Amino acid sequence: MGLSETERQTNQSSMRLLQIMECLAKNRIPMRLQDIARQVEMTQSTVLRYLYALEDANYIYQDEDSSRYALTWKACSLSENLNTLLGLRNISNPFVNQLANTLSVGACVVIEKDNECLYVDCIDNPNSPTLQRIGKQSPMHTTGSGKIFLSQYSEQQLNYYIETKGLTRYTDNTITDPEKLKKELEKIRERGYGTDDQECEPGLRCISVPLRDYSGRIVAAMSIFGNPADMTDQRIKEDIFPALKAAAKTISARLGYMEK
C-alpha cells in the first residue's frame, strides 16, 4: 500500500529538515540564510521556516550580530545516546549469532586497538580448536580482520607498523615478508575481503570483510572462521562470503555508511 498525500508531504518535510541540519554540520562557521538556501536548493522562505523550528527545539542558534545560523551542541547528545544505546556490538550481535547458527561456523566482530585486533563479539564454532576470544587481542598481519585494517593504512603508516610491531611468525603460513604483505593488502583493496589461511593458528581459516561508518572509514571487521574442512574454498565462495558480505552491508548501513 502506497503513502497517502499527507504522508508524502511529511516525509518530504523530514528530508528537508535533515538536509538543512547536514548543511549546517558540514560548515565550520555560522551561515547566512541565503547561503543555506543556495546549498540545499530551497527558497529562503522555506529554509527560514525550518530554521525557526530547529531554533525552537534548541538545535540551532542565530548569532545576534551577524544574523548567521549554526548548530548548537545539542546535536552532540544524539551521537552520545547512539554510542551508549546502539553501540557496535548491539548492532552486530544479531548478525554474528545468525551467521554462526546458520552456517555452523564461528563468527566475530573485531576492532583495532593499539595496532592489534581486539575481539568485541564472538561465537566459536564447536568444531574448531579456538577458545573464548571476546576481549582477546591478536596480531594484525596474521588475521583476515587485521589485514582489513592494514589495507586502509598509508604506505608510511604500514612501514611504521612493520618497524614497530614486526611480522612475527606464528605458523608456517604466517606472512613475514613486508613486500609479500603489501601485495596481499593490495589484493584485499581490490576484492573487498581479507583471509587467514592458518596464518595465526594451525587448523583455523577465516574470511573477513570491513564494517564502515558514516564517513566511509573502516571502524571494524566481521569474520567467519572454522577448521579447513568447514571452510573449503568452494564453500567460502558459494555460501560463506555472500552471507558475510550481506550482513556487513546491513551493519555498515546502520553505522551510517552509504554505498556510492
Secondary structure, 3 states (H helix, E strand, C coil): CCCCHHHHHHHHHHHHHHHHHHHHHHCCCCECHHHHHHHHCCCHHHHHHHHHHHHHCCCEEECCCCCCEEECCHHHHHHHHHHHHCCHHHHHHHHHHHHHHHHCCEEEEEEEECCEEEEEEEECCCCCCCCCCCCCEEEHHHCHHHHHHHCCCCHHHHHHHHHHHCCCCCCCCCCCCHHHHHHHHHHHHHHCCEEEECCCCCCCEEEEEEEECCCCCEEEEEEEEECCCCCCHHHHHHHHHHHHHHHHHHHHHHCCCCCC
